[in-house]
Amino acid sequence: MEIWRLPVSASQRGKLISAGYTTLSSLSSISSSDLARELKVSESEALDILKVASHSHSGGSEMSSGNCSIFEGAQNAWDMLHEEESLVHITTSSADLDNILGGGIHCKEVTEIGGVPGIGKTQLGIQIAVNVQIPHDFGGLGGKAIYIDTEGSFMVERALQIAEACIEDMSEYNRFLRKDFQACEIRMQPKDILGNIFYFRICSYTEQIALINYLDKFISEHKDVKVVVVDSVTFHFRQDFDDMALRTRVLSGMALKLMKLAKKFSLAVVLLNQVTTKLSEGSFQLALALGDSWSHTCTNRIVLYWNGNERYAYIDKSPSLRSASAAYSVTPRGIRNSSSSCKRIKMM
């Protein structure tokens, strides 16, 4: 059972989530005095919360059924390979970028995309939220998108431009098909694409945690959601936290929840990240925010960077993709191949 369903006051639930307690099992081994100290409440209030949590936990069969589902969920490697090969990727609208990604953004995985301001992170996030809606007849998923905006950087006018360009691209593809095959009818309009992006504006890390805990229920009711974009996952956690150990625990719990969502609903999770400075070998270098421990929570990590006047994407970490880089451009129509013919180099 999730903490947000616990029958306590809204302020108590908020304090629990802020302290990193997202499930009843996370409260099972803590004392009332320790909980009171972490929540900054009286020990009697903490004891009441633990009693309610204990009663809610023991009143259901969630724990036993959860263990049962784990053991019943065994799968052989051949079936896993067949599943992976049958998954459709979300195109980035850059063939070169799709190529190094093995076809595009992977479903059932969490992909982190980070880089300096102005490199095109939000542009890429909006592009993915639009492209996930490309119909099956055109090689897409025909899904919907959730866009979680923590910085206020989502631009609906930009999303409209990219949506219009996407439909134009499908029309061009249709004209190409008409030469030899029966063309597919395009029924989508730009307003339909915008209507299929569920937008959430987040103003604090507690709201961010609460929303991610709520996504399981929301996606269960909107099963055609095929991508969740968080722009950016970093913002509130860099500003509002002084206790680094607590921040690591909260972030780990949030990452685990997102991984479970990706697997459960066969969708892609895209986390946009900022950069920070890191002291290495006596000099400061740019690195993705949230530290080394966070880098292990995502399946794939893509670093966006400048090489002269050219934008590049580099696969920094992936269990299935080799390290490689590709140039891309941010155009009025969205993300596209780089128009430059300069030699591509790997980021060191």
GUMARMI-592866 format. One record per residue (C-alpha): x, y, z negated. Coordinates in steps of 0.02 Angstrom, whole numbers, plus 50000, padded with zeros to 5 digits. Example, Ala and Ser with C-alpha at 12.3 -4.5 7.8 and 13.67 -1.06 7.14 Angstrom:
506154977549610506844994749643
END
This chain:
500005000050000500615017450044500795031149913499655042950009498215030749975498555029949788497035036249687497955050349597497885069249619498535077349779499915086249684500505069949606500535061449776501525076149846502795074949706502985056149732503265058049920504485072449893505485061349774505605047649906504245035949842503215030849993502565013449944501935005349785503374993149785504595007849768503795011449597503864993649534505564994649446505625012349378505285017349198504055030949148505465041749077506475040749239504935044449343504485059149232506215066449255506185064449444504435071649465504685084949330503095079749239502745073949061503115055849017501285052548980500805058749154502155047749231501515032949130499745036049195500395036249374501315019749348499755011849272498705017049422500055010649540500174994049447498294991749450498174995849636499624984049673498934969349577497154972249634497524967349814498394953449905499494964950007501114958349935500734940049962499974942750134501464953750182502694939850137501624927450232501614938350388503514939450383503724920650385502354918150515503164931150628504624920050683505034921450868506274912250976507634921551071506974916251242505294924551208506194940051144507204941151306505624939151410504774953051311506244964951335506324961651521504454964951541504484981651449504274997251554505415011851514504975030251507505875039551644506795055651602506525062051782508415061351807508915045751904510725047351844510185048551662508955034151683510345023751759511495024651607509985021651494509535005551582507975012651662507485026451541506955028151360506665011051283505045005751202505124996351036506685006450992507155022550902508225033951010509115048950935509565063351052510675077050982511645092051042512025110451024510665123851040510195127451220510775110651288508995105151330508425094051184506665101351175506545101451365506955082951367505715079551226504305088251322504815079151482504675062251395502975067051320502365070951496503185056251587502485043151467500805047051548501335042151724500065028751778500505010451798500275011651987501745023651991502865013251878502405021951716501605017051552499965026451570500085030951386499905046051273501165055451166501335061850988502425077350973502975082050797503665099850796504645104850641505465120550712504075128650813505055125950973503685117051073503125128051219501425123551290501735134451444503315124351478502365108151454501105114251584502515117851709503255100551684501535092451697501185101451862502885095951930502555078051875500925077451973501785085152124503115071552114501775058052110500935066052263502595065752355502815047452307501065044252374501485051952542503025041052551502005025252513500705029552644501945025352782501935006652745500745003152602499065008852538499315024552435498775025352253497455038052207498035051852089496655056451970497685065851841497645084751822498875095451722497515098651592497335079751569499195078051534499155092051404497595084151327498555067851302499915075751195499435075351011500375089950933500785091450748501625106950676502625102750519503195116250396504075106350258504945089750229503485083850120502285086850265503495077550380503565062350266501675062550238501345063350426502525049050466501655038650333499995043150416500565038350592500195019850568498355023850542498315036950680499115025650810497975011250759496535022650809497425028750967498225012851034498705020851199500045031351113501705025451185502955038251123503265048250964504415063350983505085072050826505835089250864506875089850762507055076450630508385086950544507695104250516506835103450346508055090750274509525102250304508705117150221507735110750072508845097349994510225099549866510235081449804511135072049944510815054849868508955058349861508985065050039509845049150101508535038350016507075048450085507805048650261508145029950257506345026550208505715037750347506845029450477506275012250423504455017550443504795023950619505695007850667504194997850608503015008750710504075006350866504044987350847502234985750791501474996250929502784993251066503115011851082504655022851095505205034350954506295049051006507145059150869507925075650919509375080950808510425096450778512305097950762513405103050617515265105150585516275090650516518045091050447519085078050537520985076450534521205093950466520075102850591518215106150606517275097350745515455097150800514465081750748512625077150740511795082250578511325071250428512995062350415513705045350458512425035450357511005042450464511875037050625511535018750581509655021150564509305023150751509425010050887510195021551017511125038050997511315050051143512395065651130512055080351245513535091851278514255104851395515675101151516516045118351586514385124451655513715106851673512565097851552513015079751512512215065651414513345052751332512805036151256513705036651089512945021051013511825006951075511744988051047511274984851229511984999351332513805002551370514565019451330514345030551482513955048451530512895056751662512615074751715510855082051716510035098751746508635108651663507625116151806505955125451817505195108351858505965100051706507425087851684508215082851849509855076251922511305088251920511495097652082513375099052059514555087252148515965089952024516835074551954516015067351800517075064351648516765054851488516655065151329518105061651212
END
